[in-house]
Amino acid sequence: MFDYTVFDIPTPYYVIDRALIRRNMKILQDVQERSGCKILLALKAFSTWCAFKDMAPYLAGVAASSYNEVRLGREEFGKLVQLYSPAYADEEIKSVLPMVDYLVFNSEAQFKLFHPHIKKIRDKEKRKIHCGYRINPEYSEVLTEIYNPCTSRSRFGIRIETMHEISSLSGIDGFHFHTMCQQGSDVLVRTLELVEERFGKYFKKLKWINFGGGHHITRAGYDVDQLCDVIADFRKRTKLEVFLEPGEAHVLNTGFLVSSVLDVNENPSSIDVAIVDTSAAAHMPDVLEMPYTPELVGARRVVEIVDTDSPLEEGRYKYVIGGKTCLSGDLIGEYLFRKPLKIGDRVTFADMSQYTICKNTMFNGLNPPSIVTCDSEVPGGAVEIVRRFGYEDFKSRLS
């Protein structure tokens, strides 16, 4: 494996490997060619635009959630832009309309409210803006409630009872549903059966449908053949254009967070704690939200050993890795190392492209990790420091 710790760059830093991104892109390109679908990059998961040059040639466009994401997608990705939000403000709609190709509404009320603006743009620019409804099939196999979009209290999409009350789909030419999170094609199969059962009678009035995100297409063991077959069969039967908008799948296993050990606190009554110059709370928030323990290169997660009932190997050194903030729960996880950790050692957390750079904060005044790109297929790694953060970034956010 390529060693991302050897770069002469102060820690902490995120490093995005362009070679690994291209690997994922080729998988997604294959899915598009075999199934006939169009795949969008969900910017909510990854919007580090220095990497777009390695992604745009392979993808149909981007899926955005806000004005800022729409504008970034239009300016830096340069292809199709599809927008969905649970609700839009008047000024937001006016701002995004010149830049979007597809606009998805969460309710009939929102569509009716903003349809005059859409018609004005269509008439003025002679440009088609496709409008759709997000539907809620009231079915999801996501177990973590915070990520389940179909709970009884969900604010996402139109349920079938409400859809029956909509008198006309005039002006609407597509549907969008999103029910998955880090799941396989088998989940899509079961979900799609329900979607067709509940909403299928409306398909003849549509031109397109978005199957949402959560498709872990580039994960090892994912059944790509089943995905392609399901999409191709659906397209053949319904004649609808199909979109997918995964987030993680584009950058899964392409990014790393390199950090340094600042101190090691010995704890005779429990586990020694290694404090690093990064933070779960500030720099990898999903570690605490999900929660989960990220993979650490060259070490084993204790949770893996507990889950498999495998014995602790002799000669391993056990540490809790703790973050640099004042939050008591800023703990990244428990790990086993082959040798004792010492001050100055560099540690590398894996799979850190998605939901990190786009979600990090400056809590406690910590600078975000620098953003670095490399190419592990090029001699020397083609390392580039894209962005460093400092006091002015901190100050400018606050007033």
C-alpha positions, 0 to 999 in steps of 0.5 A: 500500500502507498505510504501517505505519511511520508510527505513532508507536510505538517499534519493533520492533512486529508490526502485524496488519491487521484488514482483511487478516484479514477478506479472508482470512476471506471466502475461507475462508468461501466455501470452507466454503459451496461445499464443505460442509467446516468450517475450523478455525484452527490455533492453533500458527500464530497464537494472537494472540487480539486478532484472534479477533473478526475470525475467529470469525464466519467459522470453525467453531472451532480446532485445538489442540495443548496444554492452553494452546491448548485453553483459549485457544480455548475462552475467547477463540474460543468455538467448536468445539475439536479437539485433537491431540498426539503423546502426552498425559499423564494430568493433561493429559487430565483438564484438557482433557476438559471443554473439547474437542469432538474428541480425536485420538489418535496411537496405539491405546495412548493411546486405550485408556489414556485412554478411561475418563476420556473415558467418565466425562466423557460419563456425567457431563456427557451430552456427546459427545466425538468421538475419532479416530486420526491416520493416517500415509499415508506420503506427503508432498510436503514437501521441507523435512525438518523440516516433513515429517510422513511421513518414515521416522522420523516419530512422527506417526500410525498407519501402515496396517500397524499399523491392520490390527492394531487389532481394533476401532474401537469408540469411534473415529469419525474420522480425521485426517491432516496431510501438507502444508505451504504447498501447493496443492490439487493436492497434496491430490488426490494425497494423498487418493487414497493415503489412500483407497486405504490407509485407505478401507475403514475410512471406513464406520465413521467420521463425520468426517475431518480433512484437516489443515493446510498448505493455502495457500488464501488465496495468490494463484493457489491453485486454490480451485475444485479444492479445493471440488470435491475436498471436495464429491466426497469428502463425497458419496461417503463421507458423512463430515464434513470438517475442514480446519485450516490455520494460515498460510492464515488470516493469510497476508500480514496481518501486518508487523514494523516495525523501525528501523536502529540502525547501518550497518557498512561492509564494503569487502570484502563487503556493508554490514551494517545492524543493526536492533532486531529479530532473526531468531533471537528474533522470526522464527525460521522465517527460520533454521529453514526457512530463508528470506528474508522480503519487505521492503517497498520493497526486493528480496531478492537471492535473488529476483534470483539465482533469476531471473538478472535483472541487478542494477539500477543505483542499487540499494544492497545490504545484509545486514540483521542482528539484534540478538542475539549469535548469529553467524547472526542474519542476516535476509537480503540486500536491494537498496534504492533509496537508502542506509540510514541510522540511524533508518530504519524497515524493514517485513518482510512476512507476519509474522503466522504462526509469529512471535508464537507462537514468539518468544523473549526470547533475549539478554533482548530484548523481543518486539516490541509487538503492534499492530493496525490497520484499513487500511480505516478513516481513520487506520488505527484503530491500537491498541497491544495489548501491550508487553513489558518486564523483568517478562515476561523475569524471570517466565519464568526463575524 
